[in-house]
């Protein structure tokens, strides 16, 4: 696997690879072995399913070498080592923006892992001069997801796109807003 990794106080973020995505779909034990974690009792996290896993695999298979990091990342708690969820981007920057998404296993929600992972990924993304801002979409009733965005400095921007026929809301974060939020 490539050497790109992000480390936070409690997490190691591992960018997805074709090898990881294939193992995630077909062999949970091999998947866990590649991440050097115990096999999770429950996987995948909420709002991720085989359809999203296959989409992720297809994205990785079509990606160029310069696209490393612009897809899904696996969130591994460092101590004790355990897979806690996913976070990442829906592709490389377009028109100065990237879209971020995230989901933690229910057993690891409300522990700040999501906020920690999202902040690290935003910081990483904003090191790229092609990224001027980050957007996120969520279901309007997912209050914990909205709180993560607000803690990271995102601002409500209105309705988002329909996803599988469901209404979403859009939040946006500029480079300046993140710098301001991070300074607090």
URPEZI-V499922 format. One line per field, one symbol per residue. phi: phi as a letter, one per 40 degrees, with the letter a starting at -180 (. if undefined). psi: psi as a letter, one per 40 degrees, with the letter a starting at -180 (. if undefined). Layout:
phi=???
psi=???
//
This chain:
phi=.cccabbbdbbbbbccbdcccccdcbadccdccccfbccccbaccdgbaddcccccccccccccdccdgcbcbccbccaccacbibaibchcdbfgbbbbaaabddcbcgbgccccccccccdcccccccbbabbabaccccdccccdccccgcbdbhcbccbfgbcbbbbbacdccccccccc
psi=iiehiihadeihhhiiidddddddddgdddddddefiihidhiiiieiaddddddddddddeiideehefaiihhhhdhihiheaiiaifiihhfeiihiiihiideeifeedddddddddddddeeheeheihiiiihdegdddddddddeeihheaiaihhfeihiihiihidddddddde.
//
